[in-house]
Amino acid sequence: MTEQIKLAPCPFCEGPPCVEHTDQLTGNDLPLDRPQNEEGDECYEAYVRCHDCGAQGPSIDSITLGIFEHMYDLTVKDVARIAAERWNERHDRARSCYDAGEEKGLNLFPRNDEIQSLGESA
C-alpha cells in the first residue's frame, strides 16, 4: 500500500492544494501508474497548486530528477509524490532576506528611490 502524504494548505490563502501531473510536451494528464517508456525520453511533470488562488509549488519533472538527482525509471506517481513532498517542505528559510529588505524599504512598491526618480513625493 502506498503511504499517503497530507498536503499542507496554501501558504497564501489557506486554500486546498491539488496535485497536477502531465506529459511535459503535450500537457496531457497522465495516469499515476504510467512507467517511463523503454527509451526514457518522456518527461513527466508534476506540481501542487492551490485550487482556490492558483499559487503553485515547484515544478518537478522526470528528466531534471534524472540529470541532477540521479533518479531514474520513475512513474508519474513517483514524480507527483516528490512534488507533494516539496510543497510540504516550504518554510521560512528566506525570511532573513525579507527582514533585511524591510529595514531598507525594499519590500515596498514602488520603492522610495523609484518614486523620487519619477518626480513624485514619498
Summary of the structure (lengths in Angstrom):
residues: 122
radius of gyration: 19.6
end to end distance: 60.4
largest distance: 64.6
contacts: 290
relative contact order: 0.17
helix: 30%
strand: 15%
